[in-house]
């Protein structure tokens, strides 16, 4: 069995001052993102956005062949 990377994306959920959730997604990320880069990106979003990031999800799509 072999795997081939297809794409990755990050979805973050923020909580605004009034308590409502706001979702943002970022697509077409490069292959093999390190955990520290994802953490840094989330910290940057916390600085830029008015909402506090409560959750970050990384999704990686791969094809699997025999």
C-alpha positions in Angstrom: 0.0 0.0 0.0 1.3 3.5 -0.8 0.0 6.9 0.0 0.3 10.1 -2.0 -0.5 13.5 -0.6 -3.2 15.4 -2.4 -4.0 18.6 -0.4 -4.2 20.0 3.1 -6.4 22.7 4.7 -6.8 24.3 8.1 -10.2 25.3 9.7 -10.3 27.5 12.7 -13.2 28.3 15.0 -13.2 31.7 16.7 -15.4 33.0 19.4 -16.4 36.7 19.1 -17.0 39.1 22.0 -20.7 38.4 21.9 -20.1 34.6 22.2 -21.0 33.6 18.7 -18.8 31.2 16.8 -17.1 32.3 13.5 -15.4 29.8 11.3 -12.5 30.5 8.9 -10.8 28.0 6.5 -7.6 28.2 4.6 -7.0 25.9 1.7 -4.2 24.8 -0.7 -1.6 24.5 2.0 1.8 22.9 1.2 2.6 19.3 2.1 4.1 18.4 5.4 3.2 21.3 7.7 5.1 21.2 11.0 3.1 21.6 14.2 5.1 24.7 15.1 4.0 26.4 11.9 0.4 25.6 12.5 0.7 27.0 16.1 2.4 30.1 14.8 -0.3 30.6 12.2 -3.0 30.3 14.9 -1.2 32.8 17.0 -1.1 35.3 14.1 -4.8 34.8 13.5 -5.5 35.5 17.2 -3.7 38.8 16.6 -5.4 39.8 13.4 -9.0 38.7 14.1 -11.3 40.2 16.6 -12.3 36.7 17.8 -10.4 34.3 20.0 -9.5 31.1 18.3 -11.0 28.2 20.2 -10.2 25.3 17.8 -7.9 24.5 14.9 -8.3 21.5 12.6 -5.8 20.3 10.1 -7.2 18.1 7.3 -4.9 16.2 4.9 -6.2 14.3 1.9 -4.2 11.4 0.6 -4.8 8.8 -2.1 -4.2 5.2 -1.1 -3.2 2.6 -3.7 -2.3 -1.1 -3.4 
